[in-house]
């Protein structure tokens, strides 16, 4: 081997040694930066958990704990004062087999939902279509239609109690003036529930305003294209307007079902005879808090609450199951 080759080999070894010496601090620095990133990410995670801790505590104390304890109390015989006595499924068995008031209250609840939900949706949509126009003073009409929805519920229901008075009420006076047959309204087994449905239509403004917002969000270009294709007013409504606002209709349908199945105020202030207006929420209230002739049965009422919960859940699942048949989705692929 020549002297030149030996010199070149020594030079290469020196360069390799220098490169390794440079890489060592870089590797050590990379490990330290990775360690710092892990520590920083851990601090961020801890800070995030600390920020959501009040929400977690609130959910656990005010939602999760009452939910779990209500399951236990539904399996007990308890009056809300003395110690609960565990009875297993006896409350549920009695409700479905021996309770004479369960079927009538369930029937009244379902009938009220069947009457109030479609009428509220249809009337709210029709009002929204009528008020979705650029006419002089249209904002005044919109305000007038929405105003009853923001009035105090108890005061409004008390007013309707006087309106339905068979002797001096405004409803029978108007019918008499028009030479139409009058009614006993809340005192009648057949008219008590429809009367409360009519009261619910008094606050149709909240449904109307949401439909109005949905109608105004429909792009104008779709209507212009449909008119160019020769679509008239009726076809424009059925084949353009309804599909475009079908998600809003579905949202309103779910909210209306929830509200109808959990209705309480109107039935407690405007009671009808017998079980004609004894819906599940009112029956649960009477069972849980008792009355002059009945001791409180908190455990039994809690079982009825869970039955109402599962009933609402089944109705909701059924509604969602068939929503794909009529709800238009912009991103759906055929």
C-alpha angles and dihedrals in degrees: 000000000000126000090247092057092048091051091049091050092051090049092051092049090051092050092049091050091051092049092050090049089053094047094052095066089043092055091046091049091049091052091050093049091049089050090050091050091051091050091047092049089049091052091049091050091049091048090050092052090048091053094051093040094094090053091048092049092047092049092048095047101038102029115017098040095047089045094054094042091049089058089055094045091051087063094053141072103239136156095193094253111057125052114287118250116216111235102164116217095345093109092055093043091051092048094055099037112027111015106107093196099053099078094045092049092046090049092050091049094050093044092051091051092048092051102038104040100055094039092050093048095046096045093043091051093047091050091048091052092049093048095045092091136103099239131141110273094008091134089059091054091048091052092048092052093047097044097083090057092065097046117108108276097219093049091048093049091048089052091052089051088064092042090057094049105129094217107036103009122127093232095063092040091057091046091049091049089053091046092243126139114271127223140214088230109186092021092061124087092216099041102039096082096041088049091058090047088056089051089054090056088060088076096045090124094089091057092043095053093053092049089048091055090050092050092050090051093060109106115251091222091069092057092046092051091048091050090051088054089055101257115161128213095274095046089044090056098044100039102031114020099041096047092047094051095036092108088056090048090050091050091050091047092055093046092047092050091051091049094046096049091048097041113142116142098064093048095047094049097036104038121178130207119290115330095335091108100016099121123178097264092052091046091050090051093050092046096046099043098031128211140235092289098034135058119228114270104192095165093051092046090051090055089053089051091056091048089053089048093054091044091055090045092053092049090049093049090049091050093049091045093062098033092094089066094066110009111098116225117194094208096044118123120215 
